[in-house]
Amino acid sequence: MAKKDAKKQTDDQIAKKEKAAKKRARQRQAKAKAGNVIDKMQDVLLGIGAEKKAAIEAKLREII
């Protein structure tokens, strides 16, 4: 019985670590995607004055 409990515990630990790894991967992807959006928006914002650009960029960062 002790072996079953130990195996179940290790399986639970492995599952927990895998879940955490997937969560970190999702967060990394979301952060990269947000960075890409900001980079694309900067190209658009180059035609706008520096003050407006800074304000819009700050709002974008708040949203993300």
C-alpha positions as CSV (number, residue, x, y, z in Angstrom):
1,M,0.0,0.0,0.0
2,A,2.9,2.4,0.8
3,K,4.3,1.9,-2.7
4,K,1.0,2.8,-4.3
5,D,0.8,5.9,-2.2
6,A,4.4,6.9,-3.1
7,K,3.8,6.3,-6.8
8,K,0.6,8.3,-6.7
9,Q,2.4,11.1,-5.0
10,T,5.2,11.1,-7.5
11,D,2.6,11.1,-10.4
12,D,0.9,14.0,-8.8
13,Q,4.2,15.9,-8.4
14,I,5.1,15.2,-12.1
15,A,1.6,16.4,-13.2
16,K,2.0,19.5,-11.1
17,K,5.4,20.3,-12.6
18,E,4.1,19.7,-16.1
19,K,1.1,22.0,-15.5
20,A,3.5,24.7,-14.2
21,A,5.7,24.4,-17.2
22,K,2.7,24.7,-19.6
23,K,1.6,27.8,-17.6
24,R,5.1,29.4,-18.0
25,A,5.1,28.6,-21.7
26,R,1.7,30.3,-22.2
27,Q,2.9,33.4,-20.3
28,R,6.1,33.5,-22.4
29,Q,4.0,33.3,-25.6
30,A,1.6,36.0,-24.4
31,K,4.4,38.3,-23.5
32,A,6.1,37.8,-26.9
33,K,2.8,38.4,-28.6
34,A,2.3,41.6,-26.7
35,G,5.8,42.7,-27.6
36,N,5.1,42.1,-31.3
37,V,1.9,44.2,-31.1
38,I,3.8,47.0,-29.5
39,D,6.5,46.8,-32.2
40,K,3.9,46.9,-34.9
41,M,2.1,49.8,-33.3
42,Q,5.4,51.7,-33.1
43,D,5.7,51.6,-36.8
44,V,2.3,53.2,-37.1
45,L,3.1,55.7,-34.3
46,L,6.2,57.0,-36.0
47,G,4.0,59.5,-37.9
48,I,2.5,60.9,-34.7
49,G,4.2,63.5,-32.4
50,A,6.5,62.2,-29.7
51,E,4.1,63.2,-26.9
52,K,1.1,61.4,-28.3
53,K,3.3,58.4,-29.1
54,A,4.4,58.1,-25.5
55,A,0.9,58.5,-24.2
56,I,-0.5,55.8,-26.6
57,E,2.5,53.5,-25.9
58,A,1.8,53.9,-22.1
59,K,-1.8,53.0,-22.6
60,L,-0.9,49.9,-24.6
61,R,1.5,48.7,-21.9
62,E,-1.3,49.2,-19.3
63,I,-3.7,47.0,-21.4
64,I,-1.1,44.3,-21.7
